[in-house]
Amino acid sequence: MAKLVDYLPDYYDGVLEIDELMTAEQALFDRRSDTLSRLLLNQFVVQADADGLSLFETQLGIEVTPDESLETRRTNVLLRILPPQPITIGYFRQLIASLKIPTEIVVDSVNCTIKTLSDAQVITAEQIVRLRFLLNTYLPSNLAYQISKQDDNLSELPVNVGVATHSVVSVRVGVQAVDYEEV
């Protein structure tokens, strides 16, 4: 913070009235300086506070629910104002990574599908909503998508693996018949 006393000419040094005036003015100056700094920072989505984000949301027509966090609101605004880019799989993967959505993207060109695979313990419901928005917005209309979550589960159900056979062999030797049974 700038100190107003530093900007006074030398001949005011030690003048009681000027010292008291500068002390009173400094508090007002500091409050105005903080307000101006906040106004400047609210011009940028990444540094905006709740008031600044609400202005962006109003301009972009984004509906906000009361339970959304500030970070979710910030990401929603950023998703709406992304600059146009050529839609390549490399750019799309970079976009997913920059939004910190933990998923793996697999493109199946033959079947015209894109599959995303995420770990169920890592990805959140908010991130899935963002991923679905990105897929709906950036994918061409001829590509289908599938969002999958994998989870490691332990099962206590018994699994029996094996082969059971039963065969009967009849052998006739001479006049006597011998039956042999294998179980």
N, CA and C atoms as a LAMMPS dump frame, in Angstrom:
ITEM: TIMESTEP
0
ITEM: NUMBER OF ATOMS
549
ITEM: BOX BOUNDS ff ff ff
-5.0000000000000000e+02 5.0000000000000000e+02
-5.0000000000000000e+02 5.0000000000000000e+02
-5.0000000000000000e+02 5.0000000000000000e+02
ITEM: ATOMS id mol type element x y z
1 1 1 N 0.832 -1.18 0
2 1 2 C 0 0 0
3 1 3 C 0.876 1.243 0
4 2 1 N 0.413 2.216 -0.731
5 2 2 C 1.136 3.499 -0.796
6 2 3 C 0.803 4.335 0.432
7 3 1 N 1.795 4.985 0.965
8 3 2 C 1.619 5.875 2.113
9 3 3 C 1.555 7.306 1.59
10 4 1 N 0.482 8.008 1.933
11 4 2 C 0.304 9.38 1.461
12 4 3 C 1.37 10.323 2.006
13 5 1 N 1.872 10.049 3.188
14 5 2 C 2.889 10.898 3.805
15 5 3 C 4.15 10.94 2.946
16 6 1 N 4.429 9.845 2.237
17 6 2 C 5.627 9.794 1.393
18 6 3 C 5.568 10.782 0.225
19 7 1 N 4.363 11.234 -0.128
20 7 2 C 4.211 12.136 -1.265
21 7 3 C 4.144 13.616 -0.865
22 8 1 N 4.252 13.913 0.417
23 8 2 C 4.216 15.299 0.882
24 8 3 C 5.574 15.972 0.651
25 9 1 N 5.552 17.274 0.347
26 9 2 C 6.822 17.993 0.246
27 9 3 C 7.509 18.071 1.617
28 10 1 N 8.803 18.292 1.597
29 10 2 C 9.603 18.302 2.832
30 10 3 C 9.191 19.408 3.808
31 11 1 N 8.686 20.524 3.319
32 11 2 C 8.379 21.635 4.23
33 11 3 C 7.155 21.351 5.092
34 12 1 N 6.4 20.207 4.842
35 12 2 C 5.295 19.848 5.719
36 12 3 C 5.74 18.906 6.842
37 13 1 N 6.976 18.497 6.848
38 13 2 C 7.472 17.607 7.899
39 13 3 C 7.333 18.275 9.26
40 14 1 N 6.692 17.558 10.198
41 14 2 C 6.558 18.052 11.558
42 14 3 C 5.378 18.981 11.772
43 15 1 N 4.572 19.285 10.759
44 15 2 C 3.39 20.135 10.925
45 15 3 C 2.26 19.247 11.432
46 16 1 N 1.765 19.526 12.629
47 16 2 C 0.796 18.677 13.308
48 16 3 C -0.499 18.529 12.505
49 17 1 N -1.017 19.619 11.958
50 17 2 C -2.27 19.561 11.22
51 17 3 C -2.154 18.66 9.994
52 18 1 N -1.057 18.753 9.28
53 18 2 C -0.856 17.931 8.079
54 18 3 C -0.694 16.457 8.461
55 19 1 N 0.017 16.178 9.561
56 19 2 C 0.19 14.795 10.01
57 19 3 C -1.163 14.166 10.365
58 20 1 N -2.008 14.924 11.069
59 20 2 C -3.329 14.418 11.438
60 20 3 C -4.213 14.243 10.205
61 21 1 N -4.125 15.176 9.278
62 21 2 C -4.892 15.095 8.039
63 21 3 C -4.477 13.865 7.229
64 22 1 N -3.186 13.59 7.123
65 22 2 C -2.697 12.438 6.375
66 22 3 C -3.101 11.117 7.045
67 23 1 N -3.135 11.093 8.375
68 23 2 C -3.567 9.892 9.096
69 23 3 C -5.034 9.588 8.796
70 24 1 N -5.87 10.63 8.803
71 24 2 C -7.293 10.442 8.508
72 24 3 C -7.513 10.054 7.05
73 25 1 N -6.78 10.679 6.155
74 25 2 C -6.942 10.407 4.731
75 25 3 C -6.397 9.024 4.34
76 26 1 N -5.401 8.535 5.077
77 26 2 C -4.788 7.249 4.732
78 26 3 C -5.802 6.108 4.836
79 27 1 N -6.654 6.122 5.86
80 27 2 C -7.653 5.061 6.029
81 27 3 C -8.637 5.055 4.862
82 28 1 N -9.098 6.221 4.449
83 28 2 C -9.996 6.325 3.311
84 28 3 C -9.296 5.886 2.03
85 29 1 N -8.067 6.292 1.859
86 29 2 C -7.29 5.927 0.679
87 29 3 C -7.098 4.408 0.595
88 30 1 N -6.821 3.763 1.728
89 30 2 C -6.621 2.309 1.748
90 30 3 C -7.902 1.567 1.371
91 31 1 N -9.052 2.035 1.891
92 31 2 C -10.333 1.394 1.539
93 31 3 C -10.622 1.548 0.053
94 32 1 N -10.399 2.715 -0.492
95 32 2 C -10.629 2.948 -1.926
96 32 3 C -9.66 2.127 -2.771
97 33 1 N -8.443 2.006 -2.306
98 33 2 C -7.453 1.223 -3.032
99 33 3 C -7.856 -0.249 -3.093
100 34 1 N -8.347 -0.797 -1.97
101 34 2 C -8.818 -2.186 -1.948
102 34 3 C -10.009 -2.382 -2.88
103 35 1 N -10.921 -1.416 -2.885
104 35 2 C -12.088 -1.492 -3.761
105 35 3 C -11.666 -1.457 -5.228
106 36 1 N -10.734 -0.597 -5.566
107 36 2 C -10.259 -0.523 -6.943
108 36 3 C -9.522 -1.801 -7.355
109 37 1 N -8.749 -2.358 -6.456
110 37 2 C -8.052 -3.619 -6.748
111 37 3 C -9.059 -4.735 -7.002
112 38 1 N -10.093 -4.807 -6.174
113 38 2 C -11.12 -5.835 -6.344
114 38 3 C -11.878 -5.629 -7.656
115 39 1 N -12.154 -4.382 -8.003
116 39 2 C -12.822 -4.072 -9.266
117 39 3 C -11.983 -4.521 -10.447
118 40 1 N -10.687 -4.284 -10.369
119 40 2 C -9.789 -4.725 -11.437
120 40 3 C -9.742 -6.239 -11.522
121 41 1 N -9.606 -6.928 -10.388
122 41 2 C -9.526 -8.387 -10.396
123 41 3 C -10.831 -9.031 -10.862
124 42 1 N -11.967 -8.375 -10.641
125 42 2 C -13.252 -8.914 -11.084
126 42 3 C -13.432 -8.845 -12.595
127 43 1 N -12.501 -8.237 -13.298
128 43 2 C -12.558 -8.212 -14.759
129 43 3 C -12.041 -9.525 -15.359
130 44 1 N -11.412 -10.356 -14.534
131 44 2 C -10.826 -11.608 -14.994
132 44 3 C -11.485 -12.767 -14.254
133 45 1 N -11.983 -13.744 -14.987
134 45 2 C -12.75 -14.841 -14.405
135 45 3 C -11.924 -15.627 -13.394
136 46 1 N -10.666 -15.864 -13.688
137 46 2 C -9.836 -16.704 -12.825
138 46 3 C -9.613 -16.064 -11.464
139 47 1 N -9.637 -14.727 -11.37
140 47 2 C -9.363 -14.039 -10.115
141 47 3 C -10.593 -13.384 -9.505
142 48 1 N -11.751 -13.535 -10.133
143 48 2 C -12.964 -12.855 -9.663
144 48 3 C -13.493 -13.487 -8.383
145 49 1 N -14.151 -12.661 -7.576
146 49 2 C -14.826 -13.163 -6.386
147 49 3 C -16.289 -13.455 -6.744
148 50 1 N -17.121 -13.719 -5.759
149 50 2 C -18.514 -14.09 -6.009
150 50 3 C -19.278 -12.986 -6.736
151 51 1 N -19.027 -11.727 -6.376
152 51 2 C -19.718 -10.619 -7.038
153 51 3 C -19.307 -10.514 -8.503
154 52 1 N -18.025 -10.643 -8.768
155 52 2 C -17.546 -10.579 -10.146
156 52 3 C -18.07 -11.72 -10.987
157 53 1 N -18.107 -12.924 -10.412
158 53 2 C -18.631 -14.078 -11.15
159 53 3 C -20.117 -13.927 -11.438
160 54 1 N -20.857 -13.327 -10.507
161 54 2 C -22.291 -13.149 -10.744
162 54 3 C -22.545 -12.235 -11.943
163 55 1 N -21.667 -11.253 -12.167
164 55 2 C -21.816 -10.399 -13.35
165 55 3 C -21.597 -11.203 -14.637
166 56 1 N -20.562 -12.041 -14.654
167 56 2 C -20.312 -12.891 -15.818
168 56 3 C -21.487 -13.843 -16.049
169 57 1 N -22.002 -14.432 -14.96
170 57 2 C -23.106 -15.382 -15.091
171 57 3 C -24.358 -14.704 -15.628
172 58 1 N -24.617 -13.478 -15.212
173 58 2 C -25.766 -12.731 -15.72
174 58 3 C -25.597 -12.426 -17.202
175 59 1 N -24.408 -12.002 -17.594
176 59 2 C -24.155 -11.686 -18.996
177 59 3 C -24.271 -12.914 -19.891
178 60 1 N -23.845 -14.066 -19.387
179 60 2 C -23.848 -15.286 -20.198
180 60 3 C -25.122 -16.103 -20.045
181 61 1 N -26.003 -15.7 -19.145
182 61 2 C -27.264 -16.416 -18.945
183 61 3 C -27.085 -17.758 -18.255
184 62 1 N -26.143 -17.857 -17.352
185 62 2 C -25.881 -19.094 -16.631
186 62 3 C -26.716 -19.103 -15.362
187 63 1 N -27.482 -20.17 -15.168
188 63 2 C -28.275 -20.302 -13.949
189 63 3 C -27.4 -20.912 -12.861
190 64 1 N -27.468 -20.335 -11.673
191 64 2 C -26.642 -20.775 -10.557
192 64 3 C -27.541 -21.35 -9.474
193 65 1 N -27.138 -22.517 -8.963
194 65 2 C -27.855 -23.093 -7.833
195 65 3 C -27.116 -22.708 -6.555
196 66 1 N -27.827 -22.603 -5.445
197 66 2 C -27.185 -22.148 -4.2
198 66 3 C -26.075 -23.062 -3.683
199 67 1 N -26.094 -24.344 -4.04
200 67 2 C -25.097 -25.26 -3.494
201 67 3 C -23.822 -25.352 -4.33
202 68 1 N -23.716 -24.581 -5.402
203 68 2 C -22.512 -24.621 -6.233
204 68 3 C -21.376 -23.851 -5.566
205 69 1 N -20.202 -24.439 -5.619
206 69 2 C -19.035 -23.782 -5.033
207 69 3 C -18.542 -22.676 -5.963
208 70 1 N -17.689 -21.828 -5.425
209 70 2 C -17.12 -20.728 -6.206
210 70 3 C -16.283 -21.278 -7.371
211 71 1 N -15.565 -22.356 -7.12
212 71 2 C -14.735 -22.959 -8.166
213 71 3 C -15.593 -23.545 -9.288
214 72 1 N -16.71 -24.159 -8.948
215 72 2 C -17.62 -24.692 -9.965
216 72 3 C -18.206 -23.555 -10.795
217 73 1 N -18.611 -22.49 -10.139
218 73 2 C -19.148 -21.332 -10.862
219 73 3 C -18.1 -20.752 -11.798
220 74 1 N -16.853 -20.66 -11.33
221 74 2 C -15.761 -20.117 -12.14
222 74 3 C -15.534 -21.006 -13.375
223 75 1 N -15.546 -22.314 -13.178
224 75 2 C -15.342 -23.244 -14.289
225 75 3 C -16.488 -23.154 -15.287
226 76 1 N -17.717 -23.02 -14.808
227 76 2 C -18.863 -22.888 -15.716
228 76 3 C -18.745 -21.645 -16.589
229 77 1 N -18.289 -20.541 -16.014
230 77 2 C -18.099 -19.315 -16.801
231 77 3 C -16.978 -19.521 -17.82
232 78 1 N -15.877 -20.121 -17.378
233 78 2 C -14.754 -20.355 -18.305
234 78 3 C -15.159 -21.25 -19.466
235 79 1 N -15.995 -22.255 -19.202
236 79 2 C -16.439 -23.148 -20.271
237 79 3 C -17.241 -22.397 -21.33
238 80 1 N -17.993 -21.387 -20.898
239 80 2 C -18.833 -20.643 -21.848
240 80 3 C -18.046 -19.628 -22.675
241 81 1 N -16.901 -19.151 -22.161
242 81 2 C -16.18 -18.092 -22.874
243 81 3 C -14.864 -18.57 -23.479
244 82 1 N -14.707 -19.88 -23.617
245 82 2 C -13.481 -20.382 -24.239
246 82 3 C -13.351 -19.835 -25.651
247 83 1 N -12.149 -19.466 -26.05
248 83 2 C -11.973 -18.966 -27.411
249 83 3 C -12.127 -20.096 -28.418
250 84 1 N -12.567 -19.766 -29.621
251 84 2 C -12.732 -20.817 -30.627
252 84 3 C -11.385 -21.414 -31.007
253 85 1 N -11.338 -22.711 -31.088
254 85 2 C -10.14 -23.447 -31.459
255 85 3 C -10.555 -24.533 -32.446
256 86 1 N -9.632 -24.956 -33.293
257 86 2 C -9.95 -26.132 -34.101
258 86 3 C -10.139 -27.331 -33.174
259 87 1 N -11.193 -28.077 -33.39
260 87 2 C -11.5 -29.19 -32.508
261 87 3 C -10.704 -30.412 -32.982
262 88 1 N -9.61 -30.666 -32.295
263 88 2 C -8.817 -31.861 -32.555
264 88 3 C -8.812 -32.68 -31.275
265 89 1 N -8.472 -33.95 -31.391
266 89 2 C -8.441 -34.787 -30.192
267 89 3 C -7.346 -34.304 -29.25
268 90 1 N -6.254 -33.793 -29.799
269 90 2 C -5.182 -33.251 -28.958
270 90 3 C -5.651 -32.047 -28.158
271 91 1 N -6.352 -31.123 -28.823
272 91 2 C -6.875 -29.942 -28.124
273 91 3 C -7.91 -30.367 -27.09
274 92 1 N -8.752 -31.332 -27.445
275 92 2 C -9.792 -31.773 -26.525
276 92 3 C -9.174 -32.413 -25.278
277 93 1 N -8.145 -33.235 -25.467
278 93 2 C -7.459 -33.84 -24.313
279 93 3 C -6.787 -32.763 -23.457
280 94 1 N -6.208 -31.762 -24.104
281 94 2 C -5.567 -30.663 -23.38
282 94 3 C -6.61 -29.876 -22.583
283 95 1 N -7.768 -29.652 -23.17
284 95 2 C -8.85 -28.944 -22.491
285 95 3 C -9.338 -29.723 -21.271
286 96 1 N -9.499 -31.023 -21.426
287 96 2 C -9.923 -31.869 -20.305
288 96 3 C -8.885 -31.813 -19.185
289 97 1 N -7.608 -31.881 -19.556
290 97 2 C -6.54 -31.843 -18.554
291 97 3 C -6.48 -30.481 -17.858
292 98 1 N -6.673 -29.391 -18.605
293 98 2 C -6.601 -28.062 -17.99
294 98 3 C -7.774 -27.813 -17.042
295 99 1 N -8.893 -28.48 -17.267
296 99 2 C -10.033 -28.36 -16.366
297 99 3 C -9.978 -29.381 -15.229
298 100 1 N -8.889 -30.13 -15.181
299 100 2 C -8.633 -31.101 -14.102
300 100 3 C -9.749 -32.137 -13.996
301 101 1 N -10.165 -32.67 -15.137
302 101 2 C -11.15 -33.755 -15.162
303 101 3 C -10.367 -35.046 -15.371
304 102 1 N -10.316 -35.923 -14.357
305 102 2 C -9.497 -37.128 -14.456
306 102 3 C -10.171 -38.214 -15.288
307 103 1 N -9.911 -38.203 -16.57
308 103 2 C -10.498 -39.208 -17.452
309 103 3 C -9.543 -39.527 -18.586
310 104 1 N -9.701 -40.707 -19.131
311 104 2 C -8.92 -41.136 -20.29
312 104 3 C -9.855 -41.149 -21.487
313 105 1 N -9.403 -40.584 -22.597
314 105 2 C -10.242 -40.471 -23.786
315 105 3 C -9.729 -41.445 -24.838
316 106 1 N -10.647 -42.273 -25.34
317 106 2 C -10.316 -43.242 -26.379
318 106 3 C -11.236 -42.982 -27.563
319 107 1 N -10.635 -42.809 -28.742
320 107 2 C -11.404 -42.532 -29.948
321 107 3 C -11.503 -43.818 -30.773
322 108 1 N -12.726 -44.184 -31.142
323 108 2 C -12.964 -45.323 -32.026
324 108 3 C -13.453 -44.765 -33.356
325 109 1 N -12.526 -44.601 -34.301
326 109 2 C -12.855 -43.971 -35.577
327 109 3 C -13.788 -44.821 -36.427
328 110 1 N -13.666 -46.13 -36.324
329 110 2 C -14.489 -47.016 -37.146
330 110 3 C -15.957 -46.91 -36.754
331 111 1 N -16.224 -46.915 -35.462
332 111 2 C -17.609 -46.854 -34.982
333 111 3 C -18.085 -45.437 -34.705
334 112 1 N -17.238 -44.438 -34.951
335 112 2 C -17.571 -43.026 -34.735
336 112 3 C -18.028 -42.771 -33.295
337 113 1 N -17.224 -43.231 -32.345
338 113 2 C -17.539 -43.008 -30.939
339 113 3 C -16.297 -42.53 -30.194
340 114 1 N -16.549 -41.825 -29.124
341 114 2 C -15.507 -41.427 -28.19
342 114 3 C -15.922 -41.968 -26.834
343 115 1 N -14.99 -42.68 -26.209
344 115 2 C -15.27 -43.267 -24.899
345 115 3 C -14.363 -42.601 -23.872
346 116 1 N -14.93 -42.269 -22.729
347 116 2 C -14.139 -41.733 -21.625
348 116 3 C -14.192 -42.746 -20.497
349 117 1 N -13.065 -42.967 -19.872
350 117 2 C -12.969 -43.924 -18.778
351 117 3 C -12.344 -43.226 -17.58
352 118 1 N -13.058 -43.259 -16.464
353 118 2 C -12.599 -42.587 -15.253
354 118 3 C -12.667 -43.549 -14.083
355 119 1 N -11.844 -43.294 -13.086
356 119 2 C -11.869 -44.053 -11.849
357 119 3 C -12.987 -43.483 -10.979
358 120 1 N -13.876 -44.331 -10.507
359 120 2 C -15.057 -43.876 -9.766
360 120 3 C -14.701 -43.181 -8.458
361 121 1 N -13.558 -43.545 -7.843
362 121 2 C -13.185 -42.904 -6.586
363 121 3 C -12.577 -41.53 -6.803
364 122 1 N -12.146 -41.213 -8.017
365 122 2 C -11.437 -39.967 -8.277
366 122 3 C -12.35 -38.898 -8.866
367 123 1 N -13.169 -39.262 -9.833
368 123 2 C -14.004 -38.265 -10.532
369 123 3 C -15.239 -37.939 -9.694
370 124 1 N -15.608 -36.658 -9.68
371 124 2 C -16.773 -36.212 -8.91
372 124 3 C -17.96 -36 -9.835
373 125 1 N -19.123 -35.841 -9.239
374 125 2 C -20.343 -35.613 -10.029
375 125 3 C -20.253 -34.291 -10.796
376 126 1 N -19.66 -33.265 -10.192
377 126 2 C -19.498 -31.973 -10.877
378 126 3 C -18.607 -32.117 -12.1
379 127 1 N -17.547 -32.919 -11.981
380 127 2 C -16.644 -33.118 -13.115
381 127 3 C -17.337 -33.886 -14.233
382 128 1 N -18.214 -34.802 -13.893
383 128 2 C -18.96 -35.533 -14.919
384 128 3 C -19.903 -34.589 -15.654
385 129 1 N -20.526 -33.676 -14.927
386 129 2 C -21.41 -32.686 -15.566
387 129 3 C -20.605 -31.816 -16.537
388 130 1 N -19.405 -31.379 -16.111
389 130 2 C -18.541 -30.58 -16.988
390 130 3 C -18.117 -31.382 -18.211
391 131 1 N -17.761 -32.646 -17.993
392 131 2 C -17.344 -33.507 -19.102
393 131 3 C -18.481 -33.694 -20.091
394 132 1 N -19.685 -33.919 -19.595
395 132 2 C -20.842 -34.084 -20.476
396 132 3 C -21.097 -32.796 -21.269
397 133 1 N -20.954 -31.638 -20.61
398 133 2 C -21.132 -30.367 -21.309
399 133 3 C -20.094 -30.224 -22.429
400 134 1 N -18.841 -30.525 -22.122
401 134 2 C -17.781 -30.423 -23.132
402 134 3 C -18.036 -31.367 -24.305
403 135 1 N -18.428 -32.593 -24.013
404 135 2 C -18.692 -33.559 -25.082
405 135 3 C -19.873 -33.103 -25.937
406 136 1 N -20.911 -32.593 -25.311
407 136 2 C -22.068 -32.111 -26.081
408 136 3 C -21.731 -30.872 -26.903
409 137 1 N -20.834 -30.04 -26.404
410 137 2 C -20.513 -28.784 -27.068
411 137 3 C -19.484 -28.96 -28.183
412 138 1 N -18.434 -29.725 -27.926
413 138 2 C -17.299 -29.759 -28.832
414 138 3 C -17.302 -30.911 -29.833
415 139 1 N -18.026 -31.981 -29.566
416 139 2 C -17.992 -33.102 -30.505
417 139 3 C -18.882 -32.827 -31.702
418 140 1 N -18.445 -33.247 -32.88
419 140 2 C -19.316 -33.139 -34.048
420 140 3 C -20.559 -34.019 -33.864
421 141 1 N -21.596 -33.712 -34.612
422 141 2 C -22.862 -34.414 -34.42
423 141 3 C -22.81 -35.866 -34.874
424 142 1 N -21.835 -36.243 -35.695
425 142 2 C -21.776 -37.633 -36.139
426 142 3 C -21.004 -38.533 -35.176
427 143 1 N -20.482 -37.977 -34.073
428 143 2 C -19.76 -38.774 -33.086
429 143 3 C -20.635 -38.992 -31.853
430 144 1 N -20.725 -40.227 -31.445
431 144 2 C -21.416 -40.556 -30.202
432 144 3 C -20.373 -40.63 -29.095
433 145 1 N -20.824 -40.481 -27.867
434 145 2 C -19.88 -40.594 -26.76
435 145 3 C -20.448 -41.487 -25.676
436 146 1 N -19.536 -42.04 -24.894
437 146 2 C -19.892 -42.893 -23.78
438 146 3 C -18.998 -42.522 -22.6
439 147 1 N -19.613 -42.206 -21.468
440 147 2 C -18.868 -41.871 -20.25
441 147 3 C -18.936 -43.089 -19.337
442 148 1 N -17.771 -43.628 -18.997
443 148 2 C -17.713 -44.827 -18.159
444 148 3 C -16.891 -44.546 -16.912
445 149 1 N -17.326 -45.172 -15.821
446 149 2 C -16.567 -45.118 -14.573
447 149 3 C -16.244 -46.551 -14.186
448 150 1 N -14.996 -46.772 -13.79
449 150 2 C -14.63 -48.102 -13.319
450 150 3 C -14.406 -48.049 -11.819
451 151 1 N -14.712 -49.152 -11.183
452 151 2 C -14.599 -49.204 -9.734
453 151 3 C -14.062 -50.572 -9.346
454 152 1 N -13.261 -50.637 -8.315
455 152 2 C -12.754 -51.893 -7.793
456 152 3 C -13.652 -52.324 -6.649
457 153 1 N -14.323 -53.448 -6.837
458 153 2 C -15.203 -53.971 -5.8
459 153 3 C -14.767 -55.374 -5.427
460 154 1 N -14.853 -55.694 -4.168
461 154 2 C -14.583 -57.039 -3.694
462 154 3 C -15.907 -57.749 -3.488
463 155 1 N -15.98 -58.979 -3.935
464 155 2 C -17.195 -59.757 -3.788
465 155 3 C -16.929 -60.91 -2.839
466 156 1 N -17.838 -61.156 -1.922
467 156 2 C -17.708 -62.249 -0.98
468 156 3 C -18.445 -63.489 -1.455
469 157 1 N -18.989 -63.449 -2.665
470 157 2 C -19.711 -64.607 -3.185
471 157 3 C -18.708 -65.657 -3.636
472 158 1 N -18.975 -66.945 -3.331
473 158 2 C -18.035 -67.992 -3.765
474 158 3 C -18.118 -68.195 -5.269
475 159 1 N -16.985 -68.438 -5.862
476 159 2 C -16.912 -68.716 -7.286
477 159 3 C -16.294 -70.099 -7.422
478 160 1 N -17.012 -71 -8.038
479 160 2 C -16.517 -72.361 -8.242
480 160 3 C -16.067 -72.499 -9.69
481 161 1 N -14.821 -72.884 -9.847
482 161 2 C -14.275 -73.087 -11.175
483 161 3 C -13.786 -74.528 -11.245
484 162 1 N -14.156 -75.25 -12.271
485 162 2 C -13.706 -76.636 -12.42
486 162 3 C -14.488 -77.333 -13.5
487 163 1 N -14.138 -78.575 -13.706
488 163 2 C -14.798 -79.369 -14.738
489 163 3 C -15.229 -80.676 -14.091
490 164 1 N -16.439 -81.057 -14.316
491 164 2 C -16.928 -82.344 -13.836
492 164 3 C -17.25 -83.206 -15.039
493 165 1 N -16.752 -84.414 -15.03
494 165 2 C -17.04 -85.329 -16.145
495 165 3 C -17.555 -86.643 -15.588
496 166 1 N -18.324 -87.29 -16.37
497 166 2 C -18.829 -88.617 -16.04
498 166 3 C -18.844 -89.398 -17.352
499 167 1 N -18.153 -90.52 -17.373
500 167 2 C -18.122 -91.304 -18.605
501 167 3 C -18.279 -92.782 -18.268
502 168 1 N -18.91 -93.487 -19.155
503 168 2 C -19.127 -94.926 -19.016
504 168 3 C -18.54 -95.591 -20.248
505 169 1 N -17.703 -96.641 -20.033
506 169 2 C -17.091 -97.368 -21.141
507 169 3 C -17.488 -98.84 -21.009
508 170 1 N -17.985 -99.388 -22.063
509 170 2 C -18.315 -100.833 -22.092
510 170 3 C -17.339 -101.512 -23.036
511 171 1 N -16.746 -102.594 -22.555
512 171 2 C -15.798 -103.352 -23.371
513 171 3 C -16.287 -104.805 -23.418
514 172 1 N -16.32 -105.366 -24.582
515 172 2 C -16.743 -106.737 -24.744
516 172 3 C -15.525 -107.55 -25.173
517 173 1 N -15.137 -108.487 -24.342
518 173 2 C -13.993 -109.338 -24.644
519 173 3 C -14.506 -110.779 -24.666
520 174 1 N -14.351 -111.327 -25.785
521 174 2 C -14.782 -112.73 -25.891
522 174 3 C -16.254 -112.848 -25.579
523 175 1 N -16.54 -113.692 -24.589
524 175 2 C -17.909 -113.97 -24.23
525 175 3 C -18.354 -113.1 -23.066
526 176 1 N -17.387 -112.616 -22.331
527 176 2 C -17.743 -111.851 -21.153
528 176 3 C -17.804 -110.357 -21.469
529 177 1 N -18.707 -109.691 -20.844
530 177 2 C -18.84 -108.242 -20.963
531 177 3 C -18.336 -107.615 -19.674
532 178 1 N -17.48 -106.656 -19.805
533 178 2 C -16.933 -105.961 -18.644
534 178 3 C -17.377 -104.497 -18.724
535 179 1 N -18.01 -104.016 -17.692
536 179 2 C -18.407 -102.617 -17.639
537 179 3 C -17.428 -101.859 -16.78
538 180 1 N -16.997 -100.721 -17.274
539 180 2 C -16.058 -99.885 -16.542
540 180 3 C -16.676 -98.501 -16.426
541 181 1 N -16.733 -97.994 -15.23
542 181 2 C -17.349 -96.683 -15.015
543 181 3 C -16.343 -95.775 -14.358
544 182 1 N -16.185 -94.568 -14.893
545 182 2 C -15.257 -93.581 -14.342
546 182 3 C -16.058 -92.376 -13.86
547 183 1 N -15.734 -91.969 -12.679
548 183 2 C -16.434 -90.818 -12.134
549 183 3 C -15.454 -89.704 -11.854
